[in-house]
Amino acid sequence: MTPLVPLRLRSSLALGAAFVVGIVAFGWPFVVQPGAALDTSHSGDSPLVFVVVLPLLAAVVLSELTSGSLDAKAVAMLGMLAAVGAALRALGPGTAGLEPSFAVILLGGRVFGRGFGFVLGAVTLFAGALLTGGVGPWLPFQMVAAGWVGFFAGCLPRGRGRLEVLVLAGYAFVVGLAYGLVMNLWFWPFASYGPEVSYVAGGSLVTNLHHYLVFYVTTSLPWDLGRAVLSAVVVLVAGLPLLRALRRAARRAAFDATAVFE
């Protein structure tokens, strides 16, 4: 079916730019000069990431609005799913790593496409932060990482029925771990945790990768397992009816229909 935010040229360019911004935001500490001072508060780069990501998200939506492939019904669907995801996030704002909103993000990306999934993930985390008071220097990084969750859900191979649900459940488990693995990078290089688990400025890639994996396994992995297991269970239990409901709503709304005036 036609995605609500199809990857046309202009939206592809905006998404590509958002990906580059996200990769640079998470990865720049690994390419700074050895011994350079790192700002542990992200007071310099975090606002910059935020003010760059928001216009890029708007550019994805506006490029499709002006091309006619995204209409008011599609925007309403995006807003509704983002509101549901934000409400679920407010019910359990990261407690023990539990993130029920991830199921909404990946199901939305699966049904409505990669571009829609990226925007949905970012907007859901933004709205959830406003509801829970979770606004801080970590927010733009969460928005980008959640956008990747929705984007890659739209990249999964085609399938229907139980097989599709099993694939989505496996993806939900993997991405639940991967989200934490990526999000730790927003703070890990900026603090000292011990000689075996801290970032070494000027150290080799192998050394820093080893230190980070030790840090992840000993600190973050148990927390991320809660997110991965819950997301997979939600998809296994409710994935099939939710996929059917979303696809039925898309058919009845006729998102891909061309308006004809007589």
C-alpha positions, 0 to 999 in steps of 0.5 A, a space after each residue: 500500500 502507498 505510505 502516508 509519507 512516501 519517500 519522494 525526492 524532497 522528503 528523501 533529502 530531508 530524511 537524509 539530512 536528519 540521518 546525517 545530523 543524528 549520526 554526527 550528534 551521536 558520533 562527534 566525540 569519537 573524532 575530536 582531537 585527543 585531549 579536547 575538553 568535552 562538555 558533559 552537559 551538552 549545553 553547546 551541541 544539544 540545542 543545536 541538534 534540536 533546532 536542526 532536527 525540528 525543521 527537518 521533520 517539518 520539511 518532510 511533512 511540508 514537502 509531501 503536503 505541497 506535493 499532494 501525497 500527504 493530506 489533512 487525513 494523513 496528518 490527523 493519523 500522524 497526530 493521533 498515533 503520536 498522541 497515543 504513543 505519548 500517552 503510553 509513554 506517560 503511563 510508564 516513562 522509562 520505568 525499568 526500561 519499559 517503553 510501550 510507546 515503541 510498539 506504536 512507533 514501529 507498527 506505524 512505520 510498518 503500515 504507513 512507511 519509512 518517512 512516516 515512521 521516522 516523523 512518528 518516532 520523533 514526534 512521539 518522543 517530543 510529545 511524551 517528554 512534554 507530558 512527563 516533564 522529560 525535557 532535557 539535553 537528552 531529548 533531541 537524541 531520543 527523538 532521532 533514535 526513536 525516528 530510526 526505530 520507526 524508519 527501519 520498521 518501514 524497511 522490513 520485508 513484506 509479509 502478512 499474518 502471523 509471519 509478519 507479527 513474528 518478524 515485527 516482534 523479533 524486530 521489536 526485541 532487537 530495536 529495544 536493545 539497539 535503542 539503549 545501545 545508541 542512546 548511551 552514546 549521548 553521555 558515555 564519552 563525557 564522564 569517567 566510570 573507571 579505567 575499564 569502562 570509560 571513553 579514552 580520548 585518543 584511544 583506538 577504536 578497538 579499545 573504546 569499543 571494548 570499553 563501551 561494550 563492557 559498560 553496556 553489559 554491566 550497566 544498561 543491558 538489564 534496563 534495555 531488556 525490559 524495553 525489548 521484552 515488553 515491546 516484543 510481547 505487546 507486538 505478539 499479543 496485539 500486533 495482528 489486530 492493530 495492524 489490521 485496524 491501521 490498514 483498515 483505517 488507511 483504506 477507509 480514509 483513502 489516503 492514496 485517492 486523487 481528488 476530482 472536482 466536477 
